[in-house]
Amino acid sequence: MFKFILRYFHDIEIAVESIVSNKLKSMLTALGIIFGVAAVIAMLAIGKGAKMEIMEQMKMVGVNNILINPVIPDKASSTDEGEKQQKKFSRGLNLLDVDAIRETLPSVKRISPEISFNSTAMLNGVKYTAKLVGVSNDYFYLYNLPLVGGAFFNSFQEENGIQVCIIGANIRAKFFSKIDPLGQYIKFNGIWLKVIGVLQKTNVSLTGFEEKGVNVYNDNIYIPIQTMLLRYQNRALLNTKLVSEATSVQFFGGGGGMGGGGGMARVVVSSADASSNVETNYNQLDRIVVQVTETEQLAPTTEILSRMLTRRHTGVKDFEITVPELLLKQQQRTKDIFNIVLGAIASISLIVGGIGIMNIMFASVMERIKEIGTRMAIGAKKMDIVVQFLSEAVLISVSGGFIGVFFGVIMAKLIEQIAGIMTVVSFFSVFIAFGVSAAVGVIFGYSPAKRASEKDPIESLRYE
């Protein structure tokens, strides 16, 4: 057994000597493999990075979440006869909708209203632009937002609109970098808020995903929804006031009639006038986030929510329901297809490199016919010749694979730095690319090696 291994080890040594003595030719032969492996690793890194980014975004939009956003309908519509229709009045998204959804739909696991606006946070003369978000406690579970310190809102704070807040990581870094923020006060839009909790920092890039329900949580300050309505803004009050102002009382005389006199009063509510005067956004809430128990319940719950809210809003379609998880999954499928195409294109480089190896090895066989004849004349068997030439092809391919892995990792990092695309080089992608390069050497090197072994020693020695 040892002699068997030693014999073929000698054939491999001869192959190494041949590669070393023809460095330039060997390097040029390996170029196709080098670029092919580098391209495959870079493409797989881009695909892996895109997948991880979307998975992080899925966590941040929440599992099985449904978003209900307000949409301001057109101001007027016309009948077939061309007459202007009076617009039906809708109170828009409001807390009563939240209560109705919670009490009516058994598939709802959690629900949170949301009101937000941008303004300036201030402490000790330091100002920072941030977003104030009014939510319920369920919000933090809907979006998987853990605390690094403090506590969530308690029932008393939520019900009574107490001036407390939970801050994001960037807010803490800006105002409380040297002290513990818990128990401290921060002023937002002129109102002092007590810090009772700090959220864990999120590192995922969220550009372009805000419309899918993803917020930049690090820059947010969260308060109870009742605190937002009592201390900051409640658009429902303005909506109600304008409707009241649009109510007119008309009196007209009776003249004859059964009683012979007196007057009769009629109250007329002109909803068209009211709605025309209401501010652009008349919704009390900026968003309602609903989480269902199972993924299979997303579609039927969405349909029921649409019908329910349409009925509650007197037929006015002033809301939009989206399922961000489905949108992100659709985007992931699109990226997967794109990555498969890129990987296939990159793999062509490996095939071209393999063909290059086969061509060079065939040329090498023709150049070294006398060497082959001499080896076979002094006792080398056909298998020795096969191992020698096959080893040359595999060594060139494997060496190209090593260099290609190095360049592939560098290429992936450059793409991340220059293009801003998240890339992840995994052990699996390196193993696949390197394994394919070795397989290319075996597959494309076997035919020239077999052809070399079939040479007649006498004819080979006579070859000029």
Residue, then its C-alpha position, 0 to 999 in steps of 0.5 A: m500500500f505504501k509503495f502504491i502511494l509513493r509511486y503516485f506521489h512521485d507522479i504528482e512531484i513530476a506534475v509540480e515540477s512541470i508547473v513550476s518550470n512553466k510559471l507564466k503558462s500555468m498562471l495564464t491557464a489558471l486565470g479563467i478559474i481565478f476570475g470564475v471563483a472570485a465572481v461566484i463568491a462575490m455574487l453569492a455574497i451579494g445574494k446572502g447579504a440581500k437575504m439577511e437584510i430582508m430577514e432583518q427587515m421582516k423581523m422589524v416589520g413584525v411577523n404576521n402584521i397588518l398595517i392600516n394606513p389613512v388615505i385621503p379620498d378625492k374631494a369630489s366625484s361625479t354621477d353619470e349625469g354629471e352632477k356633483q355628489q355630496k361626499k359622505f362624512s368619515r371620522g377617519l382612523n380613530l381609537l374606536d376602530v381599534d376597540a372594534i377590531r380588538e373586540t370583533l376579530p378573534s384572529v387578532k393577537r395584538i393591536s396598536p394605534e400609532i400617531s407620530f410627528n417630527s419635531t425637536a428634542m432638547l436637553n441642556g441646550v442640546k437640540y436633536t431632530a427626532k420623531l415622537v410616536g404615540v403607541s400602546n404597549d403592544y407596539f413593542y411586541l409587534y415589532n420585536l423591540p427589546l429594552v436594554g434598560g427600564a420598563f414598558f408603559n404600565s396600565f396607569q400610564e397608558e390610561n391616564g396619559i402620563q408624561v413618560c417616554i421610552i427612547g431609542a439608542n440614538i436619543r440616548a447617545k445624544f443626550f445621556s451618553k455619560i449618565d443613566p437616562l432612566g428617571q431623567y427628563i427630556k423636553f420634546n416640543g416644549i413638554w417634559l417627558k420622563v424616561i422610563g425605558v431605553l430600546q436596544k439599538t438596531n443596526v439594519s439599513l432601512t432605506g426605502f422601507e419606511e412605507k412598508g411599516v419600518n421605522v428608524y427606531n433608534d431616532n424615535i421617542y415613544i409615549p403612551i397613545q393617550t399622552m399623545l392625544l392629551r398633550y400633543q395632538n388630537r385631530a379628532l377634536l378638530n374634525t368634530k368641531l368643524v362638523s359642529e360648525a357645519t350644522s345649520v338650524q333652519f326655521f320656516g313658518g307653518g302658515g295654515g296647517m293643522g295647528g293654524g300657526g307656530g313654527m317648526a325647526r329642522v336641523v340640517v347637517s351639511s356633511a359635504d360642507a363639513s368635509s370640505n373644511v376639514e384639514t387635509n389629514y382628518n384621521q385621529l390615528d396615523r396608523i393601526v398595526v394588527q397582528v394575527t395569530e397565524t400566517e394563514q389568517l393574514a388574507p382572510t383577516t385583511e378581507i374582514l378588516s377592509r369590509m369592517l372599516t368600510r362599513r364603520h367609515t360610512g362607505v368612504k374608502d379612506f384607508e389602505i391595508t397592507v401586509p408588509e411581510l408579504l411585500l418583503k417576501q415578494q421582494q425576496r423572491t425577486k432578488d433570489i431569481f436575480n441572484i440565481v441569474l448572476g450566479a449562473i453568469a459567474s459560473i460560465s467563467l468557471i466553465v470557460g476556465g475549465i475549457g482553457i485548462m483542457n486546451i492547454m493540457f492538450a497542447s502540453v501533451m503534444e509538446r511532451i510526447k517524447e517525455i511521455g515515450t521516455r517515461m513509458a519506455i523506462g517502466a511507467k504505466k498508463m496510470d502513471i501518465v494519467v495521474q501526472f497530467l491529471s495532477e497538473a490540471v487539478l493543481i492549476s485549478v486548485s491554485g486558481g481556486f485559492i487565489g480566486v477565493f482571496f480575490g472574491v472576498i476582496m471583491a465582496k468587501l469592495i462592493e459593500q464599501i463602494a456600492g453600499i450593498m450588504t454582502v456576506v461571505s459564508f463558508f458554504s459559498v467558499f466551499i462551493a466555489f473551491g469545490v467547483s474549481a477542483a471538479v473543473g480541474v478533474i473533469f477537464g483534465y481527464s481527457p488530455a491525461k487519458r490521451a497522453s496515456e494512450k500514446d505508443p512509446i515507440e512512436s512517441l520516441r520517434y516523434e519530432 
